[in-house]
Amino acid sequence: MNTRRIVLFVLQVVCCAVLAPLSAQNWLETLRGQAIVDSIVPHMDAKPTEESQQYRSYMIYYHQPLEHANPQGEQFQLRALLTVNPSQDVTSAVNHMYIGGYAIESEALVNPNGDFADAQGSSSDEIAHRYNANFLQPEYRYFAQSAPADCWNKMGLLRSEEAADDFHALITALKTVFHGKWAISGTSKGGIATVAQFTFHPEDADVFVPYVAPIFDSYCDTTMQQYWMQNGWTEEWRELYLSYQQYMLYNRETIFPVYYKLTVGAGAVTQAKLDSAYHGYLMSVASFGFDDRSTGLSQDKLQTTLNENATVLGQVGLLDYTDTVCAYMAMNANLSLAEFPRWLDTLRNNPGYTPREQEDPSKPYYYQAKAELGYYDFRFNLLVHPGDEALATQLNQQYLVLGPIIEFGMPFNLAQPYSPTLYYQMTTAVQNASKPILFIYGEDDPWTGKAISAPCIDGIHSRLFILPQQNHTARFTKPTDPEQSGAITDVLDAVLGTTQGVEVVESRKSKVESRKVLINGQFIIIRNNEKYTITGKKL
């Protein structure tokens, strides 16, 4: 009797192994066996919490050709962070790839499970949360550990199409084990990269969601500042920022040496360091307030910050903003002095201390902006009151004699011509979209001045959403406009299926009755008695 039970038990185990999806061990081993994958290692939380215990994160190291047209040439290694919920069948779950466009966020590296568990409602993972998806964060080529050796002498291969090929190879490998639907999203530079992925590899995902993506056709664009000035700025705000700019420019002889020490640190003074720091100083002055607007600095918050600053100044024995204080504000590119006392103590105790790395981790972005992504013009007249054209001309002649400030004094930028090729490739792809791409912007965000142009949007496959009372952190799970939030989730639900996750958007109930049916082995969406493919094409 016991022998019979054992035999039956063994048969049950064998049957389950045949019928059940890949186990956690099997999908990992299958993925590790992919040709491009070098290794996959568990990536644990430094400070695990009860909420983070339900997730598992892995760092994927994989290699790619530096130039995809030359696959036998130089190879380099990249990395991507994968977070899954092992309580579900990860092989059939929805998959969400979020492109940051830079290095992997430091918080995600320290506490990947906790960061994912606690960040519900952020634009980075709101799709993953809504659909309880496998969450993939790839690092962009040339950033942090995903850079080739001697990368500064190979900058010509830092291109969007090459990066899209990197991601395509990774997605193709992952699809051997992850068979569910795919969504790709990204924010800001990552939003541009999302559009690029849609352009070069539309087969990679079932839906694309670029957030707050500026689509430039120039590397010295003035449209964003014009939008910035016209949305939410008052006479008092303009006067405040203009007075700050004038002070920082007219007193640069005393402020700049402090700024130089803070940003460059100790060591021999070279002309290259001086040029780079001076351009950084001018950039901070010219764009002062831009980041504040991007992150939603309201007039009430502005007044609160100024009051808090007055208290901080009193704590350190100052009656007004000194050169050191202004240099600190330029270095941090915002108004707040909340961290100033602690920083000042550190500076006094460590005379050679510099809070910034001498090798700016954003330099690859500046190169790419100059080469193909575009950027906005920093000229001072765009923050000057319209009636002060004489002052604007004077400021530009005095302080921009070295050329457009996007150059930043970096030698590789100075020799790099801008090409609008990527702009035309992306806008053409969007105009001819045959599957959903949803552009999301915040109405109060200066970068919305360079939103995707209206002629590219057909309202069916390509759609544009500008969410009121939101900024560079715009997201549909913050329903400042339930109608638009609902329209976004209508599309996502139609493509990705029933929501399963813990993050459910509070938006209006869809007015469109939609259901998914299986006809002749193919899923079809039926909406208002009309049939569509799963990618949104009308049949």
C-alpha distance (Angstrom), angle and dihedral (degrees) to the residues before:
residue distance angle dihedral
M1 . . .
N2 3.78 . .
T3 3.80 91.1 .
R4 3.82 90.5 52.0
R5 3.80 91.2 51.3
I6 3.77 90.7 50.0
V7 3.80 91.6 51.1
L8 3.82 91.3 48.6
F9 3.79 90.8 48.4
V10 3.81 91.5 50.8
L11 3.81 90.3 49.2
Q12 3.82 90.3 50.7
V13 3.78 91.0 51.1
V14 3.80 91.8 48.9
C15 3.82 92.0 48.5
C16 3.79 91.8 48.7
A17 3.80 90.3 49.5
V18 3.80 90.0 53.1
L19 3.80 97.0 44.7
A20 3.80 100.7 35.0
P21 3.80 121.8 85.4
L22 3.77 121.1 -104.3
S23 3.79 111.2 -61.0
A24 3.78 121.0 -125.9
Q25 3.78 90.0 -97.4
N26 3.81 93.5 46.4
W27 3.79 97.2 49.9
L28 3.78 90.3 47.7
E29 3.78 92.4 49.5
T30 3.80 91.6 45.8
L31 3.79 90.2 51.7
R32 3.80 92.1 45.6
G33 3.78 87.4 55.7
Q34 3.81 93.6 61.3
A35 3.79 113.1 115.4
I36 3.81 96.3 -123.7
V37 3.82 95.0 47.0
D38 3.80 116.4 97.1
S39 3.80 97.6 179.3
I40 3.80 143.9 -26.7
V41 3.78 116.4 -148.9
P42 3.82 131.0 179.1
H43 3.81 111.2 -103.4
M44 3.80 108.8 -152.4
D45 3.78 130.7 -160.7
A46 3.78 115.4 -103.9
K47 3.81 88.0 -146.9
P48 3.80 109.3 25.8
T49 3.79 119.1 -162.2
E50 3.77 133.3 -168.1
E51 3.80 90.6 -101.9
S52 3.80 93.4 50.6
Q53 3.81 94.1 53.2
Q54 3.81 93.1 81.1
Y55 3.83 91.8 64.6
R56 3.80 133.8 67.6
S57 3.79 124.0 -157.6
Y58 3.79 130.1 -161.0
M59 3.79 132.8 -172.9
I60 3.79 111.7 -135.7
Y61 3.80 116.6 -155.9
Y62 3.79 113.6 -165.3
H63 3.78 136.5 163.1
Q64 3.78 132.2 -130.1
P65 3.79 138.2 177.6
L66 3.77 112.4 -92.4
E67 3.80 85.8 -134.5
H68 3.80 113.5 29.4
A69 3.81 92.6 -157.2
N70 3.81 86.0 62.1
P71 3.83 103.9 46.5
Q72 3.81 92.4 168.0
G73 3.80 91.6 56.4
E74 3.80 130.3 84.8
Q75 3.81 116.5 -26.8
F76 3.79 127.4 -157.0
Q77 3.79 135.7 -174.6
L78 3.81 127.3 -111.9
R79 3.77 132.1 -179.4
A80 3.80 137.8 -143.8
L81 3.79 131.8 -171.0
L82 3.82 116.1 -132.5
T83 3.82 122.3 -167.0
V84 3.81 121.3 -173.3
N85 3.78 138.9 173.3
P86 3.84 104.1 -126.7
S87 3.80 92.5 -166.2
Q88 3.81 87.7 78.6
D89 3.80 133.5 51.4
V90 3.79 98.1 -86.5
T91 3.81 91.7 -170.6
S92 3.81 92.4 66.8
A93 3.82 98.9 32.2
V94 3.80 124.2 110.1
N95 3.82 112.6 -90.6
H96 3.78 123.2 -140.5
M97 3.81 121.5 -169.3
Y98 3.79 113.9 -166.7
I99 3.81 116.0 -163.9
G100 3.78 111.7 -155.3
G101 3.79 92.0 -179.6
Y102 3.81 93.9 -138.3
A103 3.80 135.0 49.5
I104 3.81 118.4 -36.7
E105 3.80 108.8 -82.2
S106 3.82 112.1 -92.0
E107 3.81 93.7 -130.6
A108 3.79 90.6 54.7
L109 3.79 89.3 52.2
V110 3.81 92.8 52.2
N111 3.80 99.1 40.9
P112 3.81 108.5 9.5
N113 3.81 96.4 164.0
G114 3.79 93.9 42.0
D115 3.80 93.1 44.4
F116 3.79 89.8 53.8
A117 3.81 93.4 43.8
D118 3.81 94.1 48.0
A119 3.80 100.9 38.9
Q120 3.77 98.0 73.7
G121 3.77 110.7 149.2
S122 3.81 96.9 28.4
S123 3.78 117.5 123.8
S124 3.80 91.2 -120.0
D125 3.80 97.5 66.6
E126 3.79 108.6 10.3
I127 3.81 90.1 109.6
A128 3.82 91.5 49.5
H129 3.80 91.0 49.9
R130 3.78 94.3 46.8
Y131 3.81 92.3 54.1
N132 3.83 99.5 29.5
A133 3.79 85.6 -120.5
N134 3.77 135.5 176.6
F135 3.83 101.6 -99.6
L136 3.80 120.5 -142.3
Q137 3.82 124.6 -173.3
P138 3.82 111.7 -175.9
E139 3.78 121.1 -166.6
Y140 3.80 114.9 -124.3
R141 3.79 118.2 -115.8
Y142 3.83 115.9 -93.1
F143 3.82 92.7 23.5
A144 3.82 125.8 111.7
Q145 3.82 110.3 -45.5
S146 3.82 94.2 -6.9
A147 3.78 95.1 76.6
P148 3.80 131.7 107.5
A149 3.78 121.0 -118.2
D150 3.81 113.9 -85.0
C151 3.81 88.0 10.4
W152 3.82 95.3 170.6
N153 3.78 89.8 68.4
K154 3.81 91.8 50.3
M155 3.79 101.1 49.6
G156 3.80 92.6 128.9
L157 3.80 89.1 77.5
L158 3.80 93.9 56.5
R159 3.79 92.9 101.5
S160 3.78 133.7 139.2
E161 3.78 93.7 -122.0
E162 3.82 91.8 53.5
A163 3.82 90.3 49.2
A164 3.81 90.6 48.3
D165 3.80 88.4 53.5
D166 3.83 89.5 51.4
F167 3.80 91.0 53.7
H168 3.80 92.6 43.1
A169 3.80 90.9 56.4
L170 3.81 90.9 49.8
I171 3.82 93.1 47.6
T172 3.81 90.9 48.1
A173 3.81 89.9 53.9
L174 3.81 92.5 47.0
K175 3.79 92.0 49.9
T176 3.81 88.9 66.9
V177 3.81 87.1 74.0
F178 3.82 105.4 15.3
H179 3.81 106.2 66.6
G180 3.82 100.0 168.0
K181 3.79 128.5 101.2
W182 3.81 119.3 -66.5
A183 3.81 131.4 -136.3
I184 3.81 124.1 -176.7
S185 3.80 122.5 -162.4
G186 3.79 138.7 161.0
T187 3.79 140.3 174.5
S188 3.82 128.3 -124.2
K189 3.82 105.5 -35.9
G190 3.80 85.6 9.9
G191 3.79 87.4 52.8
I192 3.79 89.5 56.8
A193 3.82 88.3 48.4
T194 3.82 89.0 52.0
V195 3.80 90.0 55.5
A196 3.81 88.7 47.1
Q197 3.81 90.4 52.4
F198 3.80 88.7 50.8
T199 3.80 88.5 49.2
F200 3.80 99.4 49.2
H201 3.81 102.5 26.0
P202 3.83 111.2 21.1
E203 3.81 88.4 159.7
D204 3.81 90.9 68.2
A205 3.81 95.4 80.8
D206 3.79 143.2 18.3
V207 3.81 93.5 -134.5
F208 3.82 134.3 16.5
V209 3.82 124.0 -153.8
P210 3.83 116.1 -173.0
Y211 3.81 111.2 -172.1
V212 3.85 122.0 -152.7
A213 3.81 91.6 -19.8
P214 3.83 114.5 172.1
I215 3.80 109.2 -145.1
F216 3.82 105.3 -158.1
D217 3.77 130.0 -172.9
S218 3.80 92.7 -173.0
Y219 3.79 138.2 37.4
C220 3.81 92.5 -134.0
D221 3.80 102.2 46.8
T222 3.81 120.0 166.5
T223 3.80 97.8 -172.1
M224 3.78 94.7 91.7
Q225 3.79 94.1 56.0
Q226 3.79 90.4 48.3
Y227 3.80 89.4 52.3
W228 3.80 89.3 44.8
M229 3.80 92.7 54.2
Q230 3.79 93.6 46.4
N231 3.80 98.3 49.1
G232 3.78 116.8 70.6
W233 3.80 100.1 -28.3
T234 3.76 118.5 134.5
E235 3.78 131.4 -168.0
E236 3.83 89.7 -102.4
W237 3.81 93.0 53.0
R238 3.78 92.8 49.0
E239 3.79 92.0 49.2
L240 3.81 91.7 48.4
Y241 3.80 94.4 52.5
L242 3.79 93.8 40.2
S243 3.82 91.3 52.5
Y244 3.81 89.3 50.5
Q245 3.81 91.3 50.2
Q246 3.79 92.6 48.8
Y247 3.80 92.5 49.2
M248 3.81 92.5 48.7
L249 3.81 92.1 48.4
Y250 3.80 100.4 41.2
N251 3.84 92.6 45.8
R252 3.78 96.8 40.8
E253 3.84 92.4 119.5
T254 3.82 89.9 69.8
I255 3.81 100.5 28.0
F256 3.81 99.6 45.8
P257 3.84 96.3 62.1
V258 3.80 88.9 55.7
Y259 3.80 91.2 46.3
Y260 3.80 90.5 48.4
K261 3.79 92.2 53.7
L262 3.79 91.9 47.9
T263 3.79 95.7 49.5
V264 3.81 102.7 32.1
G265 3.80 101.4 28.5
A266 3.78 126.9 -167.0
G267 3.79 127.3 -18.2
A268 3.78 136.3 78.2
V269 3.79 116.0 -29.6
T270 3.80 109.8 -121.1
Q271 3.78 130.9 -179.6
A272 3.83 90.0 -118.1
K273 3.81 90.6 55.7
L274 3.80 91.7 46.8
D275 3.80 93.0 48.7
S276 3.80 93.0 47.1
A277 3.81 93.3 46.8
Y278 3.81 92.8 45.5
H279 3.77 91.9 52.2
G280 3.80 89.4 47.3
Y281 3.78 89.5 50.8
L282 3.80 92.6 50.9
M283 3.78 90.7 45.5
S284 3.81 91.5 52.9
V285 3.79 90.8 49.9
A286 3.80 95.7 44.7
S287 3.80 95.1 47.4
F288 3.80 95.8 37.6
G289 3.78 109.8 142.5
F290 3.79 93.7 18.6
D291 3.82 93.8 104.9
D292 3.78 90.1 44.0
R293 3.78 90.2 57.7
S294 3.81 92.3 43.5
T295 3.78 92.4 56.8
G296 3.78 95.0 44.6
L297 3.79 108.9 -93.7
S298 3.79 103.9 179.9
Q299 3.79 123.6 -164.3
D300 3.81 90.2 -105.3
K301 3.79 91.3 51.8
L302 3.79 89.9 47.2
Q303 3.79 92.0 54.8
T304 3.81 90.5 45.7
T305 3.82 90.4 51.6
L306 3.79 92.3 50.3
N307 3.82 90.4 50.3
E308 3.80 90.5 49.0
N309 3.79 89.8 48.9
A310 3.80 90.6 54.8
T311 3.81 89.3 54.0
V312 3.81 91.8 48.8
L313 3.80 92.1 49.7
G314 3.79 89.4 52.2
Q315 3.80 90.6 51.5
V316 3.81 91.6 57.8
G317 3.81 93.6 43.0
L318 3.80 98.9 -104.4
L319 3.77 127.0 133.1
D320 3.79 96.4 -164.0
Y321 3.81 143.6 2.3
T322 3.82 109.1 -58.8
D323 3.79 127.7 -163.2
T324 3.80 90.4 -97.1
V325 3.80 91.4 51.5
C326 3.81 92.2 48.3
A327 3.81 91.4 48.1
Y328 3.80 88.3 52.3
M329 3.80 91.2 50.0
A330 3.81 91.5 49.2
M331 3.78 90.4 48.6
N332 3.79 91.1 53.8
A333 3.81 95.0 36.5
N334 3.79 95.2 -137.8
L335 3.77 141.6 85.5
S336 3.78 101.6 -114.6
L337 3.82 120.9 106.2
A338 3.80 94.2 -175.6
E339 3.84 93.2 122.1
F340 3.79 96.1 35.8
P341 3.85 99.6 100.8
R342 3.82 93.1 49.7
W343 3.78 90.8 45.6
L344 3.82 91.3 48.5
D345 3.82 91.4 52.9
T346 3.80 90.1 50.7
L347 3.79 90.9 49.4
R348 3.81 92.6 50.2
N349 3.79 92.5 49.1
N350 3.82 94.1 44.3
P351 3.83 108.9 37.7
G352 3.81 92.8 -176.5
Y353 3.79 94.1 46.9
T354 3.80 120.1 130.1
P355 3.83 118.2 -177.8
R356 3.80 93.2 -153.3
E357 3.77 130.0 69.8
Q358 3.77 110.4 -112.1
E359 3.80 89.0 -132.8
D360 3.78 101.9 64.7
P361 3.84 107.3 -137.5
S362 3.80 89.0 -149.4
K363 3.80 95.3 60.7
P364 3.82 94.0 99.8
Y365 3.79 88.0 57.3
Y366 3.80 92.3 53.5
Y367 3.77 89.9 52.1
Q368 3.80 92.0 49.5
A369 3.81 91.3 46.2
K370 3.79 90.7 54.3
A371 3.81 93.7 43.2
E372 3.82 103.5 44.5
L373 3.83 117.5 -27.6
G374 3.79 97.6 66.0
Y375 3.78 128.2 -144.5
Y376 3.77 141.6 -145.1
D377 3.78 126.3 -89.9
F378 3.80 117.1 -107.1
R379 3.78 98.4 -157.6
F380 3.77 112.2 147.2
N381 3.80 98.1 -131.2
L382 3.81 90.3 74.1
L383 3.79 90.7 70.2
V384 3.78 95.2 40.2
H385 3.78 119.1 98.9
P386 3.83 108.1 -95.2
G387 3.81 90.0 -113.4
D388 3.82 94.1 59.3
E389 3.80 99.4 73.4
A390 3.82 92.7 135.1
L391 3.79 90.9 56.8
A392 3.80 90.7 45.1
T393 3.80 91.4 54.3
Q394 3.80 91.2 47.3
L395 3.81 92.6 50.6
N396 3.78 93.6 48.4
Q397 3.80 93.1 48.3
Q398 3.80 92.7 47.1
Y399 3.76 101.6 44.3
L400 3.78 108.1 23.7
V401 3.79 98.8 53.6
L402 3.81 88.7 119.0
G403 3.79 92.1 64.1
P404 3.81 133.9 -105.2
I405 3.77 109.3 -6.4
I406 3.80 93.1 -129.2
E407 3.83 85.4 82.8
F408 3.83 89.8 75.3
G409 3.79 90.0 -167.4
M410 3.81 91.3 -80.1
P411 3.81 113.3 145.4
F412 3.81 95.4 -143.4
N413 3.79 90.7 52.3
L414 3.77 94.8 50.5
A415 3.79 91.5 60.6
Q416 3.78 96.2 40.8
P417 3.82 116.5 101.6
Y418 3.79 118.7 -150.6
S419 3.81 117.9 -118.9
P420 3.83 123.1 -163.7
T421 3.82 91.2 -157.5
L422 3.81 94.0 108.0
Y423 3.80 91.1 49.0
Y424 3.81 91.6 55.7
Q425 3.80 92.6 43.5
M426 3.81 92.4 52.5
T427 3.79 97.6 43.4
T428 3.81 90.8 47.5
A429 3.80 91.1 50.6
V430 3.81 91.6 49.8
Q431 3.80 92.3 47.6
N432 3.81 89.3 53.7
A433 3.81 96.9 40.6
S434 3.79 116.0 153.1
K435 3.81 96.4 179.2
P436 3.81 132.0 42.9
I437 3.79 121.0 -69.8
L438 3.82 113.8 170.3
F439 3.81 118.5 -163.8
I440 3.83 112.8 -156.5
Y441 3.84 122.9 -168.9
G442 3.81 137.4 166.6
E443 3.78 117.2 -121.0
D444 3.83 92.8 -140.3
D445 3.82 94.0 49.2
P446 3.83 117.1 106.2
W447 3.80 89.0 -146.7
T448 3.81 88.8 65.3
G449 3.79 85.1 77.0
K450 3.81 84.8 79.4
A451 3.79 98.5 43.0
I452 3.80 116.9 147.4
S453 3.80 107.4 -71.2
A454 3.80 117.0 -99.4
P455 3.85 95.8 -121.2
C456 3.82 88.5 64.4
I457 3.80 92.2 59.7
D458 3.80 118.2 85.7
G459 3.82 95.5 177.7
I460 3.79 91.6 -128.3
H461 3.79 111.1 63.2
S462 3.81 97.2 5.0
R463 3.79 113.9 44.6
L464 3.79 134.8 176.6
F465 3.82 125.8 -148.0
I466 3.83 124.0 -176.6
L467 3.79 107.2 -172.9
P468 3.83 115.8 -150.3
Q469 3.82 120.4 -126.5
Q470 3.80 90.6 17.1
N471 3.80 132.6 107.7
H472 3.81 140.0 -178.5
T473 3.80 89.0 -30.8
A474 3.82 92.8 56.7
R475 3.80 115.9 156.7
F476 3.80 136.5 166.6
T477 3.81 93.5 -128.7
K478 3.80 87.1 69.5
P479 3.80 95.8 69.3
T480 3.81 102.3 -158.6
D481 3.80 83.2 148.4
P482 3.83 108.9 30.4
E483 3.80 91.2 -172.5
Q484 3.81 92.6 59.1
S485 3.81 93.6 38.9
G486 3.78 89.1 51.9
A487 3.80 92.1 49.0
I488 3.82 89.5 53.3
T489 3.79 93.6 50.5
D490 3.81 90.7 45.1
V491 3.79 89.0 63.0
L492 3.80 94.9 41.4
D493 3.80 92.8 48.4
A494 3.80 92.2 47.9
V495 3.81 90.3 53.9
L496 3.80 104.1 32.4
G497 3.79 99.6 33.0
T498 3.80 134.6 -131.3
T499 3.79 114.7 -4.4
Q500 3.79 112.8 -107.0
G501 3.77 103.6 168.4
V502 3.76 135.8 99.3
E503 3.81 93.6 -112.9
V504 3.80 110.8 78.7
V505 3.79 117.6 176.2
E506 3.79 116.4 -125.8
S507 3.77 98.5 -133.1
R508 3.74 138.1 129.0
K509 3.77 119.3 -70.0
S510 3.77 110.1 -100.2
K511 3.77 113.9 -97.1
V512 3.79 88.9 -154.7
E513 3.79 117.0 83.8
S514 3.75 106.5 -139.0
R515 3.79 132.5 173.1
K516 3.77 136.9 171.6
V517 3.81 119.3 -131.8
L518 3.80 134.6 176.6
I519 3.82 112.7 -121.4
N520 3.80 120.8 175.7
G521 3.78 91.2 -19.5
Q522 3.82 94.2 -51.2
F523 3.80 128.2 103.7
I524 3.80 112.1 -122.6
I525 3.81 128.4 -171.9
I526 3.82 114.0 -137.3
R527 3.79 111.4 -160.6
N528 3.80 122.5 170.6
N529 3.81 88.8 -13.9
E530 3.83 91.2 -57.2
K531 3.81 123.7 114.3
Y532 3.80 126.1 -128.3
T533 3.78 134.4 174.9
I534 3.79 117.4 -111.8
T535 3.83 87.5 -99.0
G536 3.80 91.8 55.9
K537 3.80 101.2 -100.6
K538 3.79 112.3 144.9
L539 3.79 114.9 -121.6
